[in-house]
Amino acid sequence: MRDLTVTPVQCELIWEDPQANRCLIGDIIDALDAPGDLIVLPEMFTTGFSMNAVGNAESPGGPTHEWLLALARERDCAICGSIAVEADGGVYNRMLFATPDGISHYDKRHLFRMAGEHKRYLGGRERVIVHWREWRINLQVCYDLRFPVFSRNCNDYDLLVYVANWPQVRRMHWRQLLIARAIENQACVVGVNRIGADAKGWEYAGDSLVIAADGQLLHDPLNAGGAASVVLDGAALEAYRESFPCALDADSFQLD
């Protein structure tokens, strides 16, 4: 399996201002010498974690869809992050995965009830794994991180990607759970979070981690803003799984 270069973008977000956030993130990406294979943006990167679902929602194929697709084609890479999207008579917190060939999506399954997300957004049902440059990538959003059964590796992915607005008050949970997901699933993990404060007064510490399948931290910017590219070693991942095949002893289960 080839190497995959991932570029987490850790930044502040401007509250409920999609155009300003697209410009801000675009400037960060433009400053990169090369974006690599996959750029990862935070959860709800156009608005912040707002419960104004209807007011913020875009239609499928809307301006952010078009912006992501144009970036992917211009940079010859994939780019992903979540936004509010109107569909099926409601609004989803939808993670978009854009490549030069088009856009796939995953709808957040576990909605954060402590903020009332389950009252404002529709919950997704489907587990979504996309294929990009020889890597199988499992798409997840924020609160999904707390539910390991949903992300259990059934020998069907190599990289687990979480996008989040995870508050600083629970940063220890974020960091430890990301590392646990890598170790228990023998998969690389990328978790991208925002920094700064939102309009509700919540502070965000960032901690956008890139983690090897054995739990080793490959990238840990703490609270620094910006973007950096990190290489995931495909051959090392395969060798580690072969040398320590604990997946052969995993319990079988079926997700309802």
N, C-alpha and C positions, 0 to 999 in steps of 0.2 A: 504494500500500500504506500502511495506517495505521501510526502509531507504536506501539511496544510498550514498556511500562514493565516492566523486570525488576528484581527485588530479590534479590541474593545474600545469603545468611545465612552469615556466617563466625563459627564459635564453637568452643569446646572441646567434647569429647564425653566422657560418663561411660562407663567401660568396661563393656560388656555389661549395660547397665541401660536397656532400652527405655523404660519408663515415665518414668524421670528425664529422659531425653533428650527425649522428647516434651514434657514440662513445661517444660524449659529452652528449647527452640526455640519452643514456644507463647508463652512470656513475651516472647521477642524479637519475635515477630510481633505480639503484642497491643500492644506499645509503638509500632508504626508508625502514623502518621497514616492512611496508605493503602498497601496492599501492591502496588498496581499490577496488572499483567496476569499476571505470572509470578514466583513465588517459587522460588528454587533453593537446595536444601540440599546438604550434602556427601554423599560416598559413605558407605554404612553408617552413616547418621546416628543409628541407634538403639543401636549397639553399639561403634563404632570398628571398625578393620580387623582383626577377629578371625578366626582360622582355626578357631574352634570352630563350624563351620558348622551341624552338626546341633543342637547345644545352643541356638544363637541363632535358628534358622530359624522363621519364621512360616508358617502355611498361607496360601494365597491367600484374600483376603477377611478376613484376621486383623485384630488391633487397630490396627496401623499403617495398613493400607489404610483402615479405617473412619475413623481420625483424619484422614488426608489428605483423604479425600472430604468429611468434615464441614467442614474448614477451607476447602476450595475452594468449597463451597456458601455457607458463612457469609460469606466475603470476596469471592465472585464473581470468582475468579481461578483460574489453574492453579498447581499446586505440585508440585515433583519432587525426587527424591533416591533413593538406593539403599538397600536392606536385603537381608538374607538371607531367601530364600523357598524353601520346600520344594515341589518339583514333579518329575514325571517320574522318580521313584525316587532323587532326589538333592536338592541345594541349589544354587540360582542366586544370584549377586550381581545382584539385579534392580533396575533403575531404574524407579520408578513415576512416572507422569505423570498426576496427578489434575486433573480439571476438574469443574465442577458436574454434568456429564453422565455421569461415570464415570472409570475408570482404564485407561490404556494402559500397556504395559511394554516395556522392552528388557532383555535378558539380556546381561551383559558378555561380550563375545567373547574378548578377550585377557586371559587370567588371569596374574597376576603370579607366575611360577614361583619367583622369588628368595625369596618368602615361603611357597611351597608352596601357593599358591591353586589351582593346577591339579590338586592332589591332593585338595582338600577341596570344590571347587565344580565344577559342570557349566558348560561353556562354551556361550554362546549362539552362534547361527549367523546370525540374521537382522539385517539393517540396518533400523532403525526410524526413520521420520520421521512425526511427528505434526503435525496442522494445528490452529492455535490463533490466533484473531483475525487472520486473513489472513496469518499467518506459517507457513512450513514449517520445522519444528524437528527437527534430527537429534540423537538422544539417544546419548551416549557416556559411558563410565565410565573414569576414571583412566588405567590402562596403555594403553587404546585410543589415547591421545594420541600414542604413539610409532609408530603404524602409519598413515601418511598415505593409503595406498591405500584403506583401509577407509572413510575419511572424505572421500574425494575428491568434490567437488561435481559432480554430473552434471546441473546445472541443475534439481535437485530439492529444494534447501533454501535457506533464507535465514539461519538461525541454527543454530550448532553449540553444543551445551551439554555441557560436561564436568563431572561431579561426581567428587570425589577425596578420598583420604587420601594426599597426596603429601608425603613427608618433606622436612624442611628441607635435608638434605644434598644434595638434588638440585633445589633450588628454581630454580636458573638454568635447568635443562632445562625445567621446568614453564613458566616465564615465556616463554622464547624459543619453545618449541614452540607455545604458545597463539597468540602473535603470528603465527608462520609459518602456522598453520592458517587464520587470518583472511585473510592476504594471498593465499595460494595458492588459496583457494577463493572469494575475493570474497564472503565471508559474515561477518556479525557472529559473535562468539564470546563465550560466557560460561563461565568456568572457576571453579568454587567448591571451595575446599579448607578443611580444618579448621585450627585452631590448637591450641596446648598440647602435652602429651605423653600418650602412651598407656601402657598397662600393660606393654608390651614395652620401654619406654624410648625410643621414637622421638619425636623432636620435629618439630612441624609449624609452618611459617612463615606459613600462610595464603596471601597473594598471590592472593586471589580477584578475577580480572581480568574487566572487561567491555571488549571491543575492537571497534572499528568495522571494516568490511570492508577499509579501506585500512591497517589496522594501528595506528591511533590508539588510545591508551589512554583510555577514557572513565571508568574507575573502577579505582583501585588503592589498596586500604586497607592494604597491607603486612601487618602482624601484628595490626592492631586488630580486636577482636571487635565483633559487632553486625551490623546490616543497613542498607542504603541503597538507595534506588530510583534507577535510571538509565534514561533514555529512549533507546531505539533509534529512529532517524529512518528510517522506511520510505521516504519520498520520496528522501532522500539516498542510501540504498542503491541504489535503482533508477537514480538519475541517475549514480552512480559506475559501475555495471556498463555502462550505455549509453555513457558517455564513454570507457571503457577496456575494451573487450570482449575481453580476452585469452582468455576461455573458448572463443571461436570457434576458437582454434588448439590447443586441448588434445588430447592423444592419446586415442584411444578404447581401451577395455579392458573385460574382463569379469572379475568377481570370482568365483572358485570357492569 
